[in-house]
Amino acid sequence: MTERADLTRRIKESALRLGFDAVGVARAEPLTQAYAHYEEWIGKGYHGTMGYMERNGESRYDVSTIVPDARSVIVVARNYYTPHSHSANADGKIARYAWGDDYHIVLPPMLDALCEDVRSIVPDSLTQRYTDTGPVLEKEWAVRAGIGWMGKNGNILRRDIGSWFFLGVIITTADLEPDVPMEDFCGSCTACLDACPTKAIIEAKVVDATKCISYWTIESKPDVDIPLHIVENLNGWVFGCDVCQDVCPWNRFQQPTTESRFEPRNGMTEIAPLELVELQAARFIERFRHSPLKRPKLAGLQRNARALLRGNR
């Protein structure tokens, strides 16, 4: 075994020991083709009002602008699946990833610990970590690192745990052995495209956020009304939407997470729209502390709830 291969093995063992469910390595190099597709996606306005996605193009294209002399990109996955479900004909459904604590709280300490181990295993190496918090094309790096393949719904898929996992990325100057990208196992399946309530998946691997329920109930500004054609197809969702993942055949192989903080808080996988409309600010802060449901703010959740009530009339 070469020295580089041995260092890579030790770092991967560390990642698994810290609790990550999968780890892979990609060579740090410019994402020429992927970034061209990204620019095309932005140019068509598919990102909606998420203006931050238009900025920092140089680091999305080349991570060495973040970490000079970067040699490798380490990608980790953390399973968040818990064996619970929404009640029949539920109103006020919450996307599965938001049932427990916010992954922006759970993953960073794990990534920090892995960065420390990388610097210990490869002395004088530099590291910079991200978990959906910076201008990095995480999904493309996940594909390159062999974590999974890009599904037709725009999510990264694995054969062992489906798509129910979060990603973390570490850019480093450590020269590590890169992994081989995984084969695409979607085949001719179009389950996600067929099932999307608002037809937001306009073609394989291309999602128009401006048609997506998750975009409108999480990312859009609270003072912007949800369009009627979205309201009419909310199907009970008040925060996010899991339809394209629920119908994916590979999610039949889902495995329960070992992270208790991803379990539904107080068993809650949904919240009644009227309860949200009547929720007071102080109670909202207390109830959803460290929860992803804080992202759209109380005003956004109440906007969503009113949309659901309006659509039910």
N, C-alpha and C positions, 0 to 999 in steps of 0.2 A: 504493500500500500504506500502510495506517495505521501509526502508530508502534507500536501494540500488536501488530499483525500482524507487523511487522518484528522486534520483540523476541522474539516467539514463534518465528519462523523461526530466529533466531540460536540460541536455546536448544535447539531441536530438532536443528539441525545439530551443535551441541556434543554432544548425547546420542549421536548416531550416530557421531560422530568418536571418542567415548570407548569405543565398542564395543557399545553397546546395539543390539538388532535392531529395536526399534520404540519409538516415543515418542508420547504423546498428552497432551492437557490437558483437564481438566474444571473447571468452575466450582466453587469451594469454597462449598457450601451444605449445609444439613442434609439428611441422608438419611432423610427421613420414612418413605417406604414400605419401603425396604430395611431400615431398622432395625426396623420393625414385624415384618417377616418374620424377622429375626434373633432378636428377642425371643421370637417364637412357637417358633422352632427350639430355643432355649435352654429355654423353658418345657416343652417335650416331652421334655427330657432327652437330646436327640440328640447333645449334646456329651460325654456320658459323664462321666468324672472330670476333664475339662479345666476345672477351676474358674476358671482365669484368664480364660476366655471370658465369665464372668458379671460381671466387674469392668469398671470404666471405661466404662460405657455412654455417658456423656456425650460422650466423645471419638469413640466409634464413630458416634454420631449426628451430631456436629458437630465437624469438625476445627478450628474456630476456638477451641475450648477448649484445643487444643494450641499453635496459633500464632495469637495474637490478631490480628484484622483480616486473616486469611487470605483471599486472593482467588482463588487457583488451586491445583489439585492436578495435579502432573506425574506421569505414570505411565510407567515404562519396562519393557521386556521383554528378557530375555537368554536366548537359545536354549541349551539344554544337551544336545541330541540328539547322540549319537555312533553311528555305524553298526556297532554290535556287538549281539550277542544272547546269550541264555542257551543252554547246550547242551541237546540233546534230553533230555526227562524229567529235567531238573535238579532236585536237591534242595538247598535253601539259596540260593534265588534272592534277589537284592538288587534293589530298585526302581532304575530307570534313573537317577533324579536323584542317587542316592547312590554311583554308581560312582567318581566322582572326588572332588575336594576339596569341602568344605562351601561352599555358596553364601553362607552367612553370613560367610565369609571373603573370597570372591571379589567379591561385589557391593558391600559397604560402601565400599571405596576408590573405586570407580567413581562411586557416588552422592555421595560427599564431593566428588569432583572436579566433578561436575555442579552441586552446590550452590554451589561456589565460582564456577563460570562464571555461574550465575544471578545471584549477588550482584554479579558484575562487569558483567554486561549490564544489570541493573536495580539501580543503586546504592541502598544503604540498605534493600534488601529483606531480609526474614528468611526462613530456610528451616529445615525439619526433615525428615529423611529416615527411612524405615523399609524394611526388607525382611523381612517376616514376624516382626518383633520388637516390635511395639507394638499398642496397641488401635485399629487402623485397619481398616476393611472394604476391604481391598486389591482384592478381586475386583470389588466394586461400583464402585470408582473406576476400575478397568481398563475395565469396560463403559462407564461414562460418558465416559471419555477416548477411546473408540474404539479401544482396543488389541485388542479382540476381543469376542465375545459369550459369554454364560454357557451352556456346554454342559449337556446333561441329566445328565452325570456330575458336575456341580459345578465343572468346570475351565473356564478361559477358553480359547476356541478361536480360531484364526486360519486363514485359508485358505492362507497361505503356509508356515507352520511348524507347523501343527497345534496341539498343546497342550504340547509339550515346551519350556516356558520358565518362567523365574522372573520374579517381578514385583518392582519397586521403586517406592516412592512418595515424592514430595517435596511437602510442604505449604509454600506460600510466600505472602508478601504481594504478590508481583509480580502485576500485573493482566495476564493473558495471554489470548490468543484461544482459546476452548474448541473442542474438536473435536466432531464429530457422532458419536453412538454407531453402532456397526456393526450391520448387519442380522443377525438370527438365521438361520443356515443349517443348523440341525439338521433342520428339516423334520419328517417323520414317522418318522425313524430312531429305533429303540429298541435299537440294538446294545449300548450300554453297560448298559442296564437288564437286558437279556436275559442278558448274559455274566457279570455280577457273581456270583462264586461263593457269596456269602453273602446276596445280595439286600439289600445295604446301601443301594442307590439305591431308596428306597421309592416315589418318584415323580420325574418330571422335575425336575431341579435341587435335589432334596432328598435328602441323604445322612444316614443314621442312623449316626453314628460307632460306636455300640456294636455294630454288626453288621459293621463294616469291618475287613478284615485289616490295613490300614495302621495303624489306630488301635491294634489289639491288639498288633501287633509293634513299634510305635514309641512311641506316646503313653502306653499303660497302664503303671502302676507295675510295676517288676520283680517285686515280691513278690505280685502278683495273678496267679492261674492263668488261662490262656486258656480260655474256655468250650469245652465239647466240640463244640458245633455249629460253632465256628470252626475248631478243630483238625481236624475231619473234612473241612474244605474249604480248608485252607491251600494245597493243590496245589503244594507245594514252596517257598512263599514264607517266608523267614526274616526279612526286613526290608522292610516295605512291600508294595505290590501295584500292578501296572501294567495289570491286565486291562482296566479300563474305558477306558484310553487306547490299549492295543494294538489293540482292536477298532474304535476310532473311525475311520470312513472318511476324516476330514480328516487323520489322521496318515499317510496315504499320501503327503502332500505335504511330509513332514518334510525338513529340510535339516540337514546336519552343522554343528555349532557351530564357531566359529573360536577358541573358548577351550580350549586344550590341557589346562587343569586339570580339565575335566569328563570327560576321557578316563578309562576304567577304570584304576584303579591296578594296575599289574603285570598288566594284562589281565583283572582279576578282576571278573566279573559275578555270581558266586555263591561260596558258601563252604560246605563240607561240614558238616552239623550236628554230626557227631562231633568234628570239628576244633574247632568252637566250644565244645562241652561241655568239652573238655580244655584249652582256652586258659587260660593263666595271666595274672594281672592285669598284671604288668609287660610282658608281650608284647602284651597288648591295647592298653595305652597307647601303646606304641611303634608298633605296626602301624596303628592307626587314628587317629593324630594328624591333626587337621584334616579328619577324615572325618565325614560325617553319621552313620555307624554308632556313634559315641560317644553319641548321644542317649539310647538306652535303657539305656546302661551295659552293662558285661559281664554283669551279672546278668540284665538284660532279654534280651540276645541268647542267653544260655545257656538261659533259660526258653523262648524261641522254638524253639531247636534241639531241646530235649527234647520240646517239643510235636510237632515234625515227626517225630522218631524214634518217639514214641508213636503218632502217626497212621499211621505206615508199618507198624506191626506187624499 
